[in-house]
Amino acid sequence: MNYKTLTIGLCAIVLSGCETLTALPQSFTAENIMELKSHMSSETILNTFGTPVNVSSTMCGKEEKWDCTTWTYGEYLYGYASFTFYQKDNKLYLNHFSVDRD
């Protein structure tokens, strides 16, 4: 076996073990991103950008604590967005967002 064959084989093994990286969906257009504003409903975010890749819940705030939910789309370095919501009257509303369309 020559070095070229060995190198190609090793590259194939390494690449086959990699996870598929997720970029932001096509719904993250400049126009849609510019429409984002605080206090939007989670329904609006869902209808505009689609289903998030990950959802998490934690405690937010320094002095006044509140439950917050974060939705993420894409992955760092490949386009990433996060939306953090507060809850009011059993509905989620946008508190903070960050979009990086790298």
Backbone torsions as a table, in degrees:
resi	resn	phi	psi	omega
1	MET	NA	133.7	-179.9
2	ASN	-93.0	171.8	-177.0
3	TYR	-64.5	-35.6	-179.9
4	LYS	-62.4	-46.1	179.4
5	THR	-64.3	-42.6	179.3
6	LEU	-63.0	-42.7	180.0
7	THR	-64.1	-45.4	179.1
8	ILE	-62.9	-41.1	178.5
9	GLY	-63.4	-44.1	178.9
10	LEU	-64.5	-40.8	178.3
11	CYS	-62.1	-41.9	179.4
12	ALA	-63.2	-40.5	179.3
13	ILE	-65.3	-45.9	-179.4
14	VAL	-62.7	-47.6	-177.7
15	LEU	-67.3	-31.5	179.9
16	SER	-69.0	-21.2	179.0
17	GLY	-88.6	-4.2	-178.7
18	CYS	-81.5	145.3	174.1
19	GLU	-76.9	154.1	174.7
20	THR	-75.2	127.0	-179.2
21	LEU	-85.4	141.2	-174.9
22	THR	-106.9	119.6	175.0
23	ALA	-87.5	170.9	176.6
24	LEU	-64.9	144.4	176.3
25	PRO	-62.9	160.4	178.4
26	GLN	-60.1	-19.5	-178.7
27	SER	-67.5	-12.6	179.2
28	PHE	-86.0	68.8	177.8
29	THR	-86.0	161.3	177.3
30	ALA	-58.4	-39.7	-179.8
31	GLU	-63.2	-46.7	179.8
32	ASN	-64.8	-40.1	-179.4
33	ILE	-65.1	-39.9	-179.2
34	MET	-68.3	-17.6	178.8
35	GLU	-84.0	-9.7	-178.6
36	LEU	-65.1	139.2	175.4
37	LYS	-155.2	154.0	179.2
38	SER	-57.3	149.9	176.8
39	HIS	75.9	7.1	172.9
40	MET	-65.5	151.6	179.3
41	SER	-78.2	154.2	176.5
42	SER	-63.5	-29.1	177.3
43	GLU	-62.2	-41.2	178.8
44	THR	-64.7	-43.7	178.3
45	ILE	-61.4	-45.6	-179.9
46	LEU	-61.9	-44.2	-180.0
47	ASN	-68.3	-31.6	-178.3
48	THR	-80.9	-45.0	-171.1
49	PHE	-110.2	-11.3	179.2
50	GLY	91.6	-170.9	-176.4
51	THR	-74.6	131.9	179.4
52	PRO	-69.8	158.2	176.5
53	VAL	-74.9	-41.4	-179.0
54	ASN	-134.4	150.5	175.4
55	VAL	-132.6	133.6	177.6
56	SER	-138.8	159.7	179.6
57	SER	-134.1	140.8	-179.6
58	THR	-156.6	-175.4	176.3
59	MET	-99.3	130.6	179.6
60	CYS	-115.8	167.5	177.2
61	GLY	93.2	151.5	178.9
62	LYS	-99.3	-56.9	-179.1
63	GLU	-90.4	-51.0	177.0
64	GLU	-101.3	111.1	-177.1
65	LYS	-82.8	144.8	176.8
66	TRP	-151.0	151.3	176.6
67	ASP	-73.6	135.0	176.7
68	CYS	-132.7	152.2	179.6
69	THR	-121.5	134.5	179.7
70	THR	-119.6	131.4	173.9
71	TRP	-108.7	138.1	176.4
72	THR	-125.8	150.6	178.7
73	TYR	-131.4	144.8	177.7
74	GLY	69.8	-162.6	-179.7
75	GLU	-142.6	150.7	176.5
76	TYR	-52.3	143.9	179.8
77	LEU	75.9	-11.0	-178.0
78	TYR	-125.8	16.7	-174.2
79	GLY	98.4	121.0	-173.3
80	TYR	-145.5	141.0	175.5
81	ALA	-140.1	143.3	174.6
82	SER	-135.1	142.4	179.4
83	PHE	-128.9	122.4	178.9
84	THR	-110.1	130.0	-174.5
85	PHE	-115.8	150.9	167.4
86	TYR	-108.1	159.2	-178.5
87	GLN	-107.2	134.9	176.4
88	LYS	-147.2	127.2	-179.7
89	ASP	53.3	44.0	178.2
90	ASN	62.3	22.0	175.3
91	LYS	-127.3	154.4	178.6
92	LEU	-100.8	137.4	179.1
93	TYR	-130.4	145.0	-174.7
94	LEU	-67.3	124.1	176.2
95	ASN	-103.2	-42.5	-175.7
96	HIS	-149.2	145.2	174.7
97	PHE	-143.5	156.8	177.0
98	SER	-148.1	127.9	179.4
99	VAL	-128.9	126.5	177.2
100	ASP	-127.1	105.7	-175.3
101	ARG	-92.1	32.5	-178.9
102	ASP	-41.8	NA	NA
